[in-house]
């Protein structure tokens, strides 16, 4: 069963071009809201490419999902040092006061393994994610290391996460995207 602070691994056979081999970190999962961020969909842009220069200009941007792609979001490990952030679990926090984050960065350089920026997010209506899991579009896992949220190398993240789910999933993780390539 999915939970906040857990992960979703897309089924490789679902045929969804957007979420193909995605790893999603769930920030919230309750009757009011279900949302998270795709961790392995980096853009070839940095924050400095889309915003005026700042202390965060060198941070890479990631596509967090198909919802609100014109908005910037961030996950961090700074806790309540950033006002108005909320805990997702596993020591990871969502959003907060961006001005406070900027001020924090001026006094202490925040490393990339503590902060990640996204454009857009992944969201589901009430009951939608559960139906998608029943239809085998997603595998909900709650046993992954939270460090994956900030992993700088995302190319093989889906495969690595699938491998950790046991031998059945290791076979799936090695299945080529296009079986004709085998």
C-alpha positions as CSV (number, residue, x, y, z in Angstrom):
1,X,0.0,0.0,0.0
2,X,1.4,3.4,-0.9
3,X,2.2,5.9,1.9
4,X,3.8,9.3,2.3
5,X,7.5,8.9,2.3
6,X,7.2,5.9,0.1
7,X,8.0,5.3,-3.6
8,X,6.2,4.2,-6.7
9,X,7.9,2.3,-9.4
10,X,6.2,2.3,-12.7
11,X,5.5,-1.0,-14.4
12,X,7.7,-1.3,-17.5
13,X,4.9,-2.8,-19.5
14,X,2.2,-0.1,-18.9
15,X,3.0,1.7,-22.2
16,X,2.7,5.2,-20.6
17,X,5.2,7.3,-22.4
18,X,5.3,9.9,-19.7
19,X,5.8,7.6,-16.7
20,X,7.8,4.9,-18.4
21,X,10.3,3.5,-16.0
22,X,9.7,6.2,-13.5
23,X,10.5,6.4,-9.8
24,X,8.1,8.7,-7.9
25,X,8.6,9.8,-4.3
26,X,5.3,10.3,-2.6
27,X,5.1,13.5,-0.5
28,X,1.5,13.1,0.6
29,X,-0.9,10.2,0.6
30,X,-4.2,10.7,2.4
31,X,-7.9,11.3,1.7
32,X,-7.2,14.9,0.8
33,X,-4.3,14.7,-1.5
34,X,-1.9,12.3,-3.3
35,X,1.1,13.9,-4.9
36,X,4.8,13.3,-5.4
37,X,7.7,13.9,-7.8
38,X,9.3,11.8,-10.5
39,X,12.9,11.4,-9.4
40,X,14.5,10.2,-12.6
41,X,13.4,12.7,-15.2
42,X,16.1,15.4,-15.2
43,X,16.1,18.3,-17.6
44,X,19.2,19.5,-19.3
45,X,18.7,22.8,-17.5
46,X,19.8,24.3,-14.3
47,X,17.8,26.7,-12.1
48,X,20.0,29.5,-13.4
49,X,18.7,28.8,-16.9
50,X,15.1,29.6,-16.0
51,X,15.4,32.1,-13.1
52,X,17.5,35.1,-12.6
53,X,20.9,34.3,-11.2
54,X,21.0,33.2,-7.6
55,X,22.9,31.0,-5.2
56,X,20.9,28.1,-6.6
57,X,21.8,28.7,-10.3
58,X,24.0,25.6,-10.5
59,X,21.3,23.2,-9.2
60,X,19.8,20.9,-11.8
61,X,16.1,21.0,-12.6
62,X,13.9,17.8,-12.9
63,X,10.5,17.3,-14.3
64,X,8.4,16.2,-11.3
65,X,5.3,15.3,-13.2
66,X,2.7,16.5,-15.7
67,X,0.8,18.8,-13.3
68,X,1.6,22.5,-12.9
69,X,4.7,22.3,-15.1
70,X,5.0,26.1,-15.0
71,X,5.7,26.1,-11.2
72,X,8.8,25.4,-9.3
73,X,8.8,23.0,-6.3
74,X,11.6,21.7,-4.1
75,X,12.3,18.9,-1.7
76,X,14.9,19.3,1.0
77,X,16.5,17.8,4.2
78,X,16.6,21.1,6.1
79,X,13.5,20.4,8.1
80,X,11.8,23.2,9.8
81,X,14.8,25.4,9.4
82,X,12.8,26.5,6.3
83,X,9.5,27.9,7.6
84,X,6.3,26.5,6.1
85,X,7.8,23.3,4.8
86,X,6.1,20.1,5.7
87,X,7.5,16.6,6.5
88,X,7.0,13.9,3.9
89,X,8.7,11.3,6.1
90,X,12.2,9.9,6.2
91,X,13.7,13.3,7.0
92,X,12.5,14.8,3.7
93,X,10.5,18.0,3.5
94,X,8.4,19.6,0.8
95,X,8.7,23.2,-0.2
96,X,8.6,26.1,2.3
97,X,9.5,29.7,2.2
98,X,11.7,30.2,-0.8
99,X,13.1,33.5,0.6
100,X,14.1,31.7,3.8
101,X,15.7,29.0,1.7
102,X,17.7,31.7,-0.2
103,X,18.8,33.3,3.0
104,X,19.8,30.0,4.4
105,X,21.9,29.3,1.3
106,X,23.7,32.6,1.7
107,X,24.9,31.6,5.2
108,X,25.5,27.9,4.6
109,X,26.0,26.3,1.2
110,X,23.3,23.7,0.8
111,X,24.7,20.6,-1.0
112,X,22.8,19.0,-3.8
113,X,22.2,15.9,-1.8
114,X,20.0,18.0,0.6
115,X,18.0,19.9,-2.0
116,X,16.3,19.1,-5.3
117,X,14.2,21.4,-7.6
118,X,11.3,20.3,-9.8
119,X,9.1,21.8,-12.4
120,X,5.7,20.2,-12.1
121,X,4.5,17.4,-9.9
122,X,2.6,14.1,-10.1
123,X,-0.8,14.1,-8.6
124,X,-3.8,11.7,-8.4
125,X,-7.4,12.2,-7.6
126,X,-9.0,10.4,-4.6
127,X,-8.9,6.6,-5.3
128,X,-7.1,7.0,-8.7
129,X,-3.7,5.8,-7.5
130,X,-5.1,2.8,-5.8
131,X,-6.9,1.8,-9.0
132,X,-3.7,2.3,-11.0
133,X,-1.9,0.0,-8.5
134,X,-4.7,-2.6,-8.9
135,X,-4.2,-2.4,-12.6
136,X,-0.5,-3.0,-12.2
137,X,0.6,0.4,-13.5
138,X,2.6,1.0,-10.3
139,X,4.5,-1.0,-7.7
140,X,4.2,0.8,-4.3
141,X,7.4,0.2,-2.2
142,X,8.2,1.6,1.2
143,X,11.5,0.0,1.8
144,X,13.8,2.1,-0.4
145,X,16.5,4.4,1.0
146,X,15.4,8.0,1.2
147,X,18.8,9.0,-0.2
148,X,17.4,8.1,-3.7
149,X,15.3,11.3,-3.5
150,X,18.5,13.3,-3.9
151,X,20.6,10.9,-5.9
152,X,22.5,12.9,-8.5
153,X,22.8,9.9,-10.9
154,X,19.3,9.1,-12.1
155,X,19.9,7.2,-15.3
156,X,19.7,3.7,-13.7
157,X,17.5,4.7,-10.7
158,X,14.5,2.7,-11.8
159,X,16.5,-0.4,-12.4
160,X,18.3,0.0,-9.1
161,X,15.1,0.3,-7.2
162,X,13.5,-2.6,-9.0
163,X,16.6,-4.8,-8.2
164,X,16.0,-4.1,-4.5
165,X,12.5,-5.6,-4.7
166,X,13.8,-9.2,-5.2
167,X,14.5,-11.7,-7.9
168,X,11.1,-11.4,-9.7
169,X,11.7,-7.7,-10.1
170,X,15.4,-8.1,-11.2
171,X,14.1,-10.0,-14.2
172,X,11.7,-7.2,-15.0
173,X,14.3,-4.5,-14.5
174,X,16.5,-6.1,-17.1
175,X,13.8,-6.5,-19.7
176,X,14.6,-4.1,-22.6
177,X,12.3,-1.2,-23.3
178,X,11.9,-2.5,-26.8
179,X,11.9,-6.4,-26.9
180,X,13.1,-6.2,-30.5
181,X,16.4,-4.8,-29.2
182,X,17.1,-8.0,-27.4
